[in-house]
Amino acid sequence: MQTYDLIIIGAGAAGLLGAGTAAEKGLKVLLIEKMEKPARKIRISGKGRCNITNTKQHDDFLSHVYPDSRFLNPALRNFSNFKTIEFFNSLGLKTVTERGERVFPESGKAWDVAECLIKWAKKTGTEIICNAKVKSLNIENDKICSVNVDFGNCEKIIEAKYFLIATGGISYPLTGSTGDGYTFAKQAGHTVTDLRPSLVPLKIKNHNTQLNKLQLKNVSLSLYVDGNYIDDEFGEIEFNKTGITGALTLRLSRKAVGAVIAKKHAELRLDLKPALNCEQLKNRIAREMQTVKTNHALLCKLLPQQMLAVFAEKANIKLQNRITDTDVEKIINSLKNITFDVSGFNGFDEAIVTAGGVSLKEIDSKTMKSKIMKNLYFAGEIIDLDAGTGGYNLQIAFSTARLAAQSIVNRN
Ligand SMILES: Cc1cc2nc3c(=O)[nH]c(=O)nc-3n(C[C@H](O)[C@H](O)[C@H](O)COP(=O)(O)OP(=O)(O)OC[C@H]3O[C@@H](n4cnc5c(N)ncnc54)[C@H](O)[C@@H]3O)c2cc1C
C-alpha cells in the first residue's frame, strides 16, 4: 500500500492550487482526478476565456459571496484576489483587467489557465493521477486512513495522513463535478445543506418562443418577490426556448431560485430603456411621430423586430393601428416595465455554480479543517459558499484551497 502526506480528491481549481501549495513545502501529495485530464471546468469557464478573479477591494468582494461571506474572510485575507493575480503572473501567465474589474488571461484562453496550474502543480512534485475515481473513504477512530480508488480495470486502497476534498459541486456534471464529494462528506459525518442550481437561466410562465435567441443589451432587469423589490441589474439578457438567460439574469437567479423554491411569486420587470425616464421617452416618441404614423412603424424605431409582436401583446396595443395618445402611454409604460412571471429554473446541467454544500458550521474558517474529522479538509465549491458572476467563484476555490493546504503544511 502506498502512503502519502496528503491526498486531494479532485483536480479542479481548488485541488490543483491546494496540491501545488502543499507539495511546494515538501509534502508528498497525491492528486486524484476521475476525468481523463484535470481542470475540465476551468477550460470552459468564462465562455472559454476564464474570468480568473477580479480586482474588487476586500469588503466589496465579500459582499458578493453567499450565504455567509464572513466564512471566507480569513481565506481571502490569506490569499486575496490580488495575490491570485500575482501568483499567475509569477507563473508566466499574463493577465488583463476588463470592464467590471474582471481579470482574464491576456491570451483570452481558459485552456492556458488550466495548463499553467497543472504544469506548476507537477513542477512542485505533486503526483497527479487521472481516470481514477475515489469511491469511498475508510474511516477509523474519527480519522480517515485511506480512500478506495477505482481505476477502471482495478481498485486500490491508498493511504495518507491528511485528506482534502475538492470535488466541486454538481453543476455542469459533464466536467466531472457530479457531487461525489457530498457523499464523502456525509460519510465523514458532515451535514450537506440543500443544494440548488445558481447562476442559472430562469423559466418564464407562458413564455413566448418567438423571443428565442433574442439578445438585448443595456437593459435593466429587476426582481420582485411577492410584490416586493429585491434587486436589479443592468446589462445584457438573452431569451431562450423556456425563458431568460444572459449575465444579468444569472446574477439575479440566486434570489429568484430561492423564491421559487419557497413557493413565492417571483417576477422579473424589464426596463428596455433604462437611460431614459418617462418624460424623455415621451419626447423621443413625439419626435419619431413626425415621420411615423402606426404603432408598428413607431416600435420599429424603438425595439428589435423580433420583439414587436410580444411587446404589442404585453402592452395591449394593435401593431397595425394608427398611434393614439392612449397607445403612447401604454408603449411608454411597457418600455419601462414589461413583467415576466418566473415559473422555475433550469437544472444543474446549466448552472454555473451549486448553491449549498458542506455546512459552514462544521468547517473551521481559519484552517478549512473539518470540525468533525481530525484529518479532513475542504476547499472549493463543495463548501456551502457561492457567489455572483465576475471571477468570485474561482477565487473562492483558490483562497480556500491555499488556506487548507497551508494549514496542513503547518500541522505536518
Ligand atoms: C460554464 C461555467 C463557466 C464558469 N465560469 C467561471 C468564471 O469565468 N469565473 C469564475 O470565477 N467561476 C466560473 N465558474 C465557476 C467555477 O468554474 C467553479 O466554481 C470552480 O471551478 C470550482 O472549482 P472546484 O475546484 O471547487 O471544483 P471543480 O472545478 O468542479 O473540480 C472538481 C474536480 O473534482 C473531480 N472529481 C469529482 N468527484 C471525484 C471523485 N470521486 N474522484 C476523483 N475526482 C473527482 C472532478 O472531475 C473535477 O475535476 C464557471 C462554471 C461553469 C460551469
The ligand as an SDF file (V2000), in Angstrom:
LIG
                    3D

 53 58  0  0  0  0  0  0  0  0999 V2000
  -19.6910   27.0630  -17.6950 C   0  0  0  0  0  0  0  0  0  0  0  0
  -19.0150   27.6020  -16.4630 C   0  0  0  0  0  0  0  0  0  0  0  0
  -18.3260   28.7930  -16.5290 C   0  0  0  0  0  0  0  0  0  0  0  0
  -17.7300   29.3130  -15.3840 C   0  0  0  0  0  0  0  0  0  0  0  0
  -17.0110   30.4670  -15.4760 N   0  0  0  0  0  0  0  0  0  0  0  0
  -16.4250   30.9780  -14.3690 C   0  0  0  0  0  0  0  0  0  0  0  0
  -15.6010   32.1300  -14.4680 C   0  0  0  0  0  0  0  0  0  0  0  0
  -15.3160   32.6320  -15.5580 O   0  0  0  0  0  0  0  0  0  0  0  0
  -15.0870   32.6340  -13.3010 N   0  0  0  0  0  0  0  0  0  0  0  0
  -15.3350   32.0650  -12.0850 C   0  0  0  0  0  0  0  0  0  0  0  0
  -14.8600   32.5770  -11.0750 O   0  0  0  0  0  0  0  0  0  0  0  0
  -16.0550   30.9380  -11.9840 N   0  0  0  0  0  0  0  0  0  0  0  0
  -16.5970   30.3830  -13.0990 C   0  0  0  0  0  0  0  0  0  0  0  0
  -17.3150   29.2180  -12.9920 N   0  0  0  0  0  0  0  0  0  0  0  0
  -17.4060   28.5420  -11.6790 C   0  0  0  0  0  0  0  0  0  0  0  0
  -16.0570   27.8870  -11.3400 C   0  0  0  0  0  0  0  0  0  0  0  0
  -15.5260   27.2970  -12.5010 O   0  0  0  0  0  0  0  0  0  0  0  0
  -16.2010   26.8450  -10.2460 C   0  0  0  0  0  0  0  0  0  0  0  0
  -16.8270   27.4230   -9.1280 O   0  0  0  0  0  0  0  0  0  0  0  0
  -14.8280   26.3120   -9.8420 C   0  0  0  0  0  0  0  0  0  0  0  0
  -14.1910   25.7150  -10.9440 O   0  0  0  0  0  0  0  0  0  0  0  0
  -14.9530   25.2830   -8.7250 C   0  0  0  0  0  0  0  0  0  0  0  0
  -13.6860   24.7270   -8.5240 O   0  0  0  0  0  0  0  0  0  0  0  0
  -13.5100   23.3840   -7.6660 P   0  0  0  0  0  0  0  0  0  0  0  0
  -12.0700   23.0390   -7.7680 O   0  0  0  0  0  0  0  0  0  0  0  0
  -14.1180   23.5410   -6.3460 O   0  0  0  0  0  0  0  0  0  0  0  0
  -14.3820   22.3020   -8.4230 O   0  0  0  0  0  0  0  0  0  0  0  0
  -14.2820   21.7360   -9.9170 P   0  0  0  0  0  0  0  0  0  0  0  0
  -13.6120   22.6960  -10.8080 O   0  0  0  0  0  0  0  0  0  0  0  0
  -15.6520   21.2940  -10.2500 O   0  0  0  0  0  0  0  0  0  0  0  0
  -13.3150   20.4860   -9.7840 O   0  0  0  0  0  0  0  0  0  0  0  0
  -13.6890   19.3100   -9.1030 C   0  0  0  0  0  0  0  0  0  0  0  0
  -12.9060   18.1530   -9.6820 C   0  0  0  0  0  0  0  0  0  0  0  0
  -13.1210   17.0030   -8.8800 O   0  0  0  0  0  0  0  0  0  0  0  0
  -13.2050   15.8710   -9.7160 C   0  0  0  0  0  0  0  0  0  0  0  0
  -13.9160   14.8060   -9.0050 N   0  0  0  0  0  0  0  0  0  0  0  0
  -15.2120   14.8310   -8.6050 C   0  0  0  0  0  0  0  0  0  0  0  0
  -15.5080   13.6640   -7.9680 N   0  0  0  0  0  0  0  0  0  0  0  0
  -14.3790   12.8970   -7.9750 C   0  0  0  0  0  0  0  0  0  0  0  0
  -14.0640   11.6160   -7.4930 C   0  0  0  0  0  0  0  0  0  0  0  0
  -14.9700   10.8120   -6.8970 N   0  0  0  0  0  0  0  0  0  0  0  0
  -12.8060   11.1320   -7.6820 N   0  0  0  0  0  0  0  0  0  0  0  0
  -11.8600   11.8780   -8.3180 C   0  0  0  0  0  0  0  0  0  0  0  0
  -12.1150   13.1220   -8.8130 N   0  0  0  0  0  0  0  0  0  0  0  0
  -13.3560   13.6330   -8.6220 C   0  0  0  0  0  0  0  0  0  0  0  0
  -13.9670   16.4040  -10.9230 C   0  0  0  0  0  0  0  0  0  0  0  0
  -13.7980   15.5780  -12.0520 O   0  0  0  0  0  0  0  0  0  0  0  0
  -13.3620   17.7850  -11.0850 C   0  0  0  0  0  0  0  0  0  0  0  0
  -12.2450   17.7840  -11.9440 O   0  0  0  0  0  0  0  0  0  0  0  0
  -17.8730   28.6390  -14.1340 C   0  0  0  0  0  0  0  0  0  0  0  0
  -18.5590   27.4290  -14.0830 C   0  0  0  0  0  0  0  0  0  0  0  0
  -19.1210   26.9030  -15.2350 C   0  0  0  0  0  0  0  0  0  0  0  0
  -19.8320   25.5850  -15.1480 C   0  0  0  0  0  0  0  0  0  0  0  0
  1  2  1  0
  2  3  1  0
  2 52  2  0
  3  4  2  0
  4  5  1  0
  4 50  1  0
  5  6  2  0
  6  7  1  0
  6 13  1  0
  7  8  2  0
  7  9  1  0
  9 10  1  0
 10 11  2  0
 10 12  1  0
 12 13  2  0
 13 14  1  0
 14 15  1  0
 14 50  1  0
 15 16  1  0
 16 17  1  0
 16 18  1  0
 18 19  1  0
 18 20  1  0
 20 21  1  0
 20 22  1  0
 22 23  1  0
 23 24  1  0
 24 25  2  0
 24 26  1  0
 24 27  1  0
 27 28  1  0
 28 29  2  0
 28 30  1  0
 28 31  1  0
 31 32  1  0
 32 33  1  0
 33 34  1  0
 33 48  1  0
 34 35  1  0
 35 36  1  0
 35 46  1  0
 36 37  1  0
 36 45  1  0
 37 38  2  0
 38 39  1  0
 39 40  1  0
 39 45  2  0
 40 41  1  0
 40 42  2  0
 42 43  1  0
 43 44  2  0
 44 45  1  0
 46 47  1  0
 46 48  1  0
 48 49  1  0
 50 51  2  0
 51 52  1  0
 52 53  1  0
M  END
$$$$
